[in-house]
């Protein structure tokens, strides 16, 4: 695994947004199938969009902080030379 490639911060943000929207839609789907009276199909798409937006907003603050902390906590990769 190559660790020297600078990764784009956009990848994790898109994944987080998609995962949060999928979790809201999965909750609505399962609640609808099981007869949960609090589930509203009309509000589910808007709730998924709002969840994706807020999770992406929060993640844009948290992901760089975690990467910065990991740069200090993780040891530097060593290169082994074979003879």
N, CA, C and O atoms as a GROMACS GRO file, in nm:
protein
  332
    1UNK      N    1   0.084  -0.117   0.000
    1UNK     CA    2   0.000   0.000   0.000
    1UNK      C    3   0.090   0.124   0.000
    1UNK      O    4   0.183   0.133   0.080
    2UNK      N    5   0.064   0.216  -0.086
    2UNK     CA    6   0.147   0.335  -0.096
    2UNK      C    7   0.093   0.442  -0.004
    2UNK      O    8  -0.025   0.477  -0.010
    3UNK      N    9   0.178   0.494   0.081
    3UNK     CA   10   0.136   0.599   0.173
    3UNK      C   11   0.191   0.735   0.134
    3UNK      O   12   0.159   0.835   0.197
    4UNK      N   13   0.274   0.739   0.031
    4UNK     CA   14   0.336   0.866  -0.006
    4UNK      C   15   0.251   0.947  -0.103
    4UNK      O   16   0.289   1.059  -0.139
    5UNK      N   17   0.139   0.895  -0.146
    5UNK     CA   18   0.053   0.968  -0.238
    5UNK      C   19  -0.039   1.059  -0.157
    5UNK      O   20  -0.105   1.014  -0.063
    6UNK      N   21  -0.042   1.185  -0.194
    6UNK     CA   22  -0.130   1.280  -0.125
    6UNK      C   23  -0.274   1.250  -0.167
    6UNK      O   24  -0.307   1.254  -0.285
    7UNK      N   25  -0.357   1.221  -0.069
    7UNK     CA   26  -0.495   1.187  -0.098
    7UNK      C   27  -0.580   1.312  -0.100
    7UNK      O   28  -0.556   1.407  -0.025
    8UNK      N   29  -0.679   1.310  -0.184
    8UNK     CA   30  -0.771   1.422  -0.195
    8UNK      C   31  -0.869   1.420  -0.077
    8UNK      O   32  -0.916   1.312  -0.041
    9UNK      N   33  -0.899   1.533  -0.018
    9UNK     CA   34  -0.997   1.535   0.092
    9UNK      C   35  -1.140   1.520   0.042
    9UNK      O   36  -1.231   1.501   0.123
   10UNK      N   37  -1.161   1.529  -0.088
   10UNK     CA   38  -1.296   1.520  -0.142
   10UNK      C   39  -1.352   1.378  -0.136
   10UNK      O   40  -1.472   1.359  -0.118
   11UNK      N   41  -1.267   1.278  -0.149
   11UNK     CA   42  -1.311   1.139  -0.146
   11UNK      C   43  -1.382   1.100  -0.018
   11UNK      O   44  -1.495   1.049  -0.024
   12UNK      N   45  -1.321   1.121   0.099
   12UNK     CA   46  -1.391   1.088   0.223
   12UNK      C   47  -1.519   1.169   0.244
   12UNK      O   48  -1.616   1.118   0.300
   13UNK      N   49  -1.519   1.293   0.200
   13UNK     CA   50  -1.640   1.375   0.218
   13UNK      C   51  -1.757   1.322   0.136
   13UNK      O   52  -1.870   1.320   0.183
   14UNK      N   53  -1.729   1.281   0.013
   14UNK     CA   54  -1.834   1.224  -0.072
   14UNK      C   55  -1.883   1.092  -0.013
   14UNK      O   56  -2.003   1.065  -0.013
   15UNK      N   57  -1.791   1.011   0.036
   15UNK     CA   58  -1.830   0.884   0.098
   15UNK      C   59  -1.916   0.907   0.221
   15UNK      O   60  -2.016   0.838   0.240
   16UNK      N   61  -1.880   1.002   0.304
   16UNK     CA   62  -1.956   1.032   0.425
   16UNK      C   63  -2.095   1.082   0.390
   16UNK      O   64  -2.193   1.042   0.453
   17UNK      N   65  -2.106   1.169   0.291
   17UNK     CA   66  -2.237   1.220   0.249
   17UNK      C   67  -2.324   1.107   0.196
   17UNK      O   68  -2.443   1.100   0.229
   18UNK      N   69  -2.267   1.020   0.114
   18UNK     CA   70  -2.345   0.909   0.058
   18UNK      C   71  -2.387   0.811   0.168
   18UNK      O   72  -2.500   0.761   0.166
   19UNK      N   73  -2.299   0.784   0.261
   19UNK     CA   74  -2.332   0.690   0.369
   19UNK      C   75  -2.440   0.746   0.460
   19UNK      O   76  -2.528   0.672   0.504
   20UNK      N   77  -2.436   0.874   0.489
   20UNK     CA   78  -2.539   0.932   0.576
   20UNK      C   79  -2.674   0.936   0.506
   20UNK      O   80  -2.777   0.910   0.569
   21UNK      N   81  -2.676   0.968   0.377
   21UNK     CA   82  -2.803   0.966   0.302
   21UNK      C   83  -2.857   0.824   0.293
   21UNK      O   84  -2.977   0.802   0.306
   22UNK      N   85  -2.769   0.727   0.270
   22UNK     CA   86  -2.812   0.588   0.262
   22UNK      C   87  -2.867   0.538   0.396
   22UNK      O   88  -2.963   0.461   0.398
   23UNK      N   89  -2.809   0.582   0.506
   23UNK     CA   90  -2.859   0.538   0.636
   23UNK      C   91  -2.998   0.594   0.664
   23UNK      O   92  -3.082   0.525   0.720
   24UNK      N   93  -3.023   0.719   0.625
   24UNK     CA   94  -3.156   0.777   0.644
   24UNK      C   95  -3.259   0.706   0.557
   24UNK      O   96  -3.369   0.676   0.602
   25UNK      N   97  -3.223   0.680   0.432
   25UNK     CA   98  -3.316   0.611   0.342
   25UNK      C   99  -3.339   0.466   0.384
   25UNK      O  100  -3.450   0.415   0.369
   26UNK      N  101  -3.236   0.400   0.436
   26UNK     CA  102  -3.252   0.264   0.486
   26UNK      C  103  -3.344   0.262   0.608
   26UNK      O  104  -3.428   0.173   0.622
   27UNK      N  105  -3.328   0.358   0.695
   27UNK     CA  106  -3.415   0.370   0.812
   27UNK      C  107  -3.560   0.390   0.769
   27UNK      O  108  -3.651   0.328   0.823
   28UNK      N  109  -3.581   0.476   0.671
   28UNK     CA  110  -3.717   0.500   0.621
   28UNK      C  111  -3.774   0.374   0.555
   28UNK      O  112  -3.892   0.343   0.573
   29UNK      N  113  -3.692   0.304   0.480
   29UNK     CA  114  -3.738   0.183   0.412
   29UNK      C  115  -3.776   0.075   0.512
   29UNK      O  116  -3.883   0.015   0.502
   30UNK      N  117  -3.688   0.050   0.609
   30UNK     CA  118  -3.718  -0.051   0.709
   30UNK      C  119  -3.836  -0.010   0.797
   30UNK      O  120  -3.919  -0.094   0.832
   31UNK      N  121  -3.843   0.118   0.832
   31UNK     CA  122  -3.957   0.164   0.911
   31UNK      C  123  -4.087   0.151   0.836
   31UNK      O  124  -4.190   0.116   0.893
   32UNK      N  125  -4.083   0.179   0.707
   32UNK     CA  126  -4.204   0.164   0.626
   32UNK      C  127  -4.245   0.018   0.612
   32UNK      O  128  -4.364  -0.012   0.616
   33UNK      N  129  -4.148  -0.071   0.595
   33UNK     CA  130  -4.180  -0.213   0.582
   33UNK      C  131  -4.232  -0.273   0.712
   33UNK      O  132  -4.316  -0.363   0.710
   34UNK      N  133  -4.182  -0.223   0.824
   34UNK     CA  134  -4.223  -0.277   0.953
   34UNK      C  135  -4.342  -0.204   1.014
   34UNK      O  136  -4.388  -0.238   1.122
   35UNK      N  137  -4.392  -0.103   0.944
   35UNK     CA  138  -4.512  -0.033   0.990
   35UNK      C  139  -4.487   0.072   1.097
   35UNK      O  140  -4.574   0.095   1.180
   36UNK      N  141  -4.370   0.136   1.096
   36UNK     CA  142  -4.341   0.242   1.192
   36UNK      C  143  -4.426   0.364   1.158
   36UNK      O  144  -4.417   0.416   1.047
   37UNK      N  145  -4.510   0.411   1.252
   37UNK     CA  146  -4.597   0.525   1.221
   37UNK      C  147  -4.523   0.658   1.212
   37UNK      O  148  -4.579   0.757   1.164
   38UNK      N  149  -4.400   0.664   1.258
   38UNK     CA  150  -4.326   0.790   1.253
   38UNK      C  151  -4.256   0.813   1.120
   38UNK      O  152  -4.204   0.922   1.096
   39UNK      N  153  -4.253   0.712   1.034
   39UNK     CA  154  -4.185   0.725   0.905
   39UNK      C  155  -4.278   0.793   0.806
   39UNK      O  156  -4.393   0.752   0.788
   40UNK      N  157  -4.228   0.896   0.741
   40UNK     CA  158  -4.304   0.966   0.639
   40UNK      C  159  -4.225   0.959   0.508
   40UNK      O  160  -4.113   1.009   0.499
   41UNK      N  161  -4.286   0.896   0.407
   41UNK     CA  162  -4.218   0.883   0.278
   41UNK      C  163  -4.199   1.018   0.211
   41UNK      O  164  -4.106   1.035   0.132
   42UNK      N  165  -4.284   1.113   0.241
   42UNK     CA  166  -4.272   1.246   0.179
   42UNK      C  167  -4.151   1.322   0.233
   42UNK      O  168  -4.091   1.402   0.162
   43UNK      N  169  -4.116   1.296   0.358
   43UNK     CA  170  -4.004   1.368   0.418
   43UNK      C  171  -3.871   1.295   0.406
   43UNK      O  172  -3.766   1.356   0.431
   44UNK      N  173  -3.870   1.170   0.368
   44UNK     CA  174  -3.748   1.090   0.364
   44UNK      C  175  -3.642   1.145   0.268
   44UNK      O  176  -3.526   1.154   0.307
   45UNK      N  177  -3.676   1.184   0.143
   45UNK     CA  178  -3.571   1.236   0.054
   45UNK      C  179  -3.510   1.367   0.106
   45UNK      O  180  -3.389   1.387   0.096
   46UNK      N  181  -3.593   1.455   0.159
   46UNK     CA  182  -3.539   1.582   0.211
   46UNK      C  183  -3.454   1.558   0.336
   46UNK      O  184  -3.352   1.624   0.356
   47UNK      N  185  -3.496   1.463   0.419
   47UNK     CA  186  -3.415   1.429   0.537
   47UNK      C  187  -3.281   1.369   0.496
   47UNK      O  188  -3.180   1.394   0.562
   48UNK      N  189  -3.279   1.289   0.389
   48UNK     CA  190  -3.154   1.230   0.342
   48UNK      C  191  -3.060   1.338   0.288
   48UNK      O  192  -2.939   1.333   0.312
   49UNK      N  193  -3.115   1.434   0.216
   49UNK     CA  194  -3.033   1.544   0.163
   49UNK      C  195  -2.979   1.630   0.277
   49UNK      O  196  -2.861   1.668   0.276
   50UNK      N  197  -3.063   1.661   0.374
   50UNK     CA  198  -3.019   1.742   0.488
   50UNK      C  199  -2.912   1.669   0.569
   50UNK      O  200  -2.814   1.729   0.613
   51UNK      N  201  -2.932   1.539   0.589
   51UNK     CA  202  -2.833   1.460   0.663
   51UNK      C  203  -2.700   1.456   0.591
   51UNK      O  204  -2.594   1.470   0.653
   52UNK      N  205  -2.704   1.437   0.460
   52UNK     CA  206  -2.580   1.434   0.380
   52UNK      C  207  -2.508   1.568   0.388
   52UNK      O  208  -2.386   1.572   0.401
   53UNK      N  209  -2.584   1.677   0.380
   53UNK     CA  210  -2.523   1.810   0.385
   53UNK      C  211  -2.458   1.836   0.520
   53UNK      O  212  -2.343   1.881   0.526
   54UNK      N  213  -2.529   1.809   0.628
   54UNK     CA  214  -2.474   1.836   0.761
   54UNK      C  215  -2.358   1.744   0.795
   54UNK      O  216  -2.262   1.787   0.859
   55UNK      N  217  -2.365   1.619   0.755
   55UNK     CA  218  -2.253   1.528   0.780
   55UNK      C  219  -2.130   1.570   0.701
   55UNK      O  220  -2.018   1.561   0.750
   56UNK      N  221  -2.151   1.614   0.577
   56UNK     CA  222  -2.039   1.660   0.496
   56UNK      C  223  -1.979   1.788   0.554
   56UNK      O  224  -1.857   1.805   0.553
   57UNK      N  225  -2.063   1.876   0.604
   57UNK     CA  226  -2.015   1.999   0.666
   57UNK      C  227  -1.933   1.969   0.791
   57UNK      O  228  -1.825   2.025   0.810
   58UNK      N  229  -1.984   1.881   0.875
   58UNK     CA  230  -1.911   1.845   0.996
   58UNK      C  231  -1.783   1.768   0.964
   58UNK      O  232  -1.680   1.789   1.028
   59UNK      N  233  -1.791   1.680   0.866
   59UNK     CA  234  -1.673   1.601   0.829
   59UNK      C  235  -1.564   1.687   0.769
   59UNK      O  236  -1.445   1.655   0.782
   60UNK      N  237  -1.601   1.798   0.703
   60UNK     CA  238  -1.498   1.886   0.648
   60UNK      C  239  -1.416   1.952   0.757
   60UNK      O  240  -1.306   2.001   0.731
   61UNK      N  241  -1.468   1.953   0.878
   61UNK     CA  242  -1.391   2.004   0.991
   61UNK      C  243  -1.317   1.893   1.065
   61UNK      O  244  -1.206   1.914   1.114
   62UNK      N  245  -1.378   1.776   1.072
   62UNK     CA  246  -1.322   1.668   1.153
   62UNK      C  247  -1.214   1.590   1.077
   62UNK      O  248  -1.111   1.555   1.137
   63UNK      N  249  -1.234   1.561   0.950
   63UNK     CA  250  -1.139   1.478   0.874
   63UNK      C  251  -0.999   1.541   0.869
   63UNK      O  252  -0.901   1.470   0.894
   64UNK      N  253  -0.984   1.671   0.839
   64UNK     CA  254  -0.848   1.726   0.842
   64UNK      C  255  -0.784   1.723   0.981
   64UNK      O  256  -0.663   1.704   0.993
   65UNK      N  257  -0.864   1.741   1.084
   65UNK     CA  258  -0.811   1.734   1.220
   65UNK      C  259  -0.761   1.594   1.252
   65UNK      O  260  -0.654   1.579   1.311
   66UNK      N  261  -0.836   1.493   1.214
   66UNK     CA  262  -0.794   1.355   1.239
   66UNK      C  263  -0.669   1.320   1.158
   66UNK      O  264  -0.579   1.254   1.209
   67UNK      N  265  -0.663   1.365   1.033
   67UNK     CA  266  -0.543   1.341   0.952
   67UNK      C  267  -0.421   1.408   1.014
   67UNK      O  268  -0.312   1.351   1.014
   68UNK      N  269  -0.439   1.528   1.066
   68UNK     CA  270  -0.328   1.599   1.128
   68UNK      C  271  -0.282   1.526   1.253
   68UNK      O  272  -0.162   1.512   1.276
   69UNK      N  273  -0.378   1.479   1.335
   69UNK     CA  274  -0.342   1.404   1.456
   69UNK      C  275  -0.273   1.272   1.421
   69UNK      O  276  -0.177   1.233   1.488
   70UNK      N  277  -0.321   1.205   1.318
   70UNK     CA  278  -0.259   1.079   1.280
   70UNK      C  279  -0.118   1.097   1.226
   70UNK      O  280  -0.035   1.006   1.236
   71UNK      N  281  -0.090   1.213   1.168
   71UNK     CA  282   0.046   1.236   1.119
   71UNK      C  283   0.146   1.240   1.234
   71UNK      O  284   0.264   1.210   1.214
   72UNK      N  285   0.101   1.276   1.353
   72UNK     CA  286   0.189   1.275   1.469
   72UNK      C  287   0.190   1.141   1.541
   72UNK      O  288   0.292   1.102   1.598
   73UNK      N  289   0.078   1.071   1.539
   73UNK     CA  290   0.067   0.948   1.615
   73UNK      C  291   0.119   0.826   1.541
   73UNK      O  292   0.168   0.731   1.603
   74UNK      N  293   0.109   0.826   1.409
   74UNK     CA  294   0.153   0.711   1.331
   74UNK      C  295   0.304   0.723   1.303
   74UNK      O  296   0.352   0.831   1.269
   75UNK      N  297   0.376   0.614   1.317
   75UNK     CA  298   0.519   0.621   1.286
   75UNK      C  299   0.541   0.636   1.136
   75UNK      O  300   0.460   0.593   1.054
   76UNK      N  301   0.651   0.697   1.103
   76UNK     CA  302   0.686   0.716   0.962
   76UNK      C  303   0.718   0.582   0.899
   76UNK      O  304   0.783   0.498   0.962
   77UNK      N  305   0.674   0.559   0.775
   77UNK     CA  306   0.704   0.430   0.712
   77UNK      C  307   0.855   0.418   0.686
   77UNK      O  308   0.921   0.514   0.647
   78UNK      N  309   0.905   0.300   0.708
   78UNK     CA  310   1.048   0.276   0.685
   78UNK      C  311   1.065   0.198   0.557
   78UNK      O  312   0.978   0.119   0.518
   79UNK      N  313   1.175   0.220   0.493
   79UNK     CA  314   1.205   0.151   0.369
   79UNK      C  315   1.309   0.044   0.400
   79UNK      O  316   1.416   0.072   0.453
   80UNK      N  317   1.276  -0.078   0.365
   80UNK     CA  318   1.368  -0.188   0.385
   80UNK      C  319   1.438  -0.216   0.254
   80UNK      O  320   1.373  -0.233   0.150
   81UNK      N  321   1.568  -0.221   0.258
   81UNK     CA  322   1.648  -0.252   0.140
   81UNK      C  323   1.688  -0.398   0.143
   81UNK      O  324   1.741  -0.447   0.243
   82UNK      N  325   1.662  -0.466   0.036
   82UNK     CA  326   1.702  -0.607   0.026
   82UNK      C  327   1.832  -0.618  -0.050
   82UNK      O  328   1.855  -0.546  -0.147
   83UNK      N  329   1.914  -0.707  -0.006
   83UNK     CA  330   2.042  -0.728  -0.073
   83UNK      C  331   2.036  -0.850  -0.160
   83UNK      O  332   2.135  -0.884  -0.225
   0.00000   0.00000   0.00000
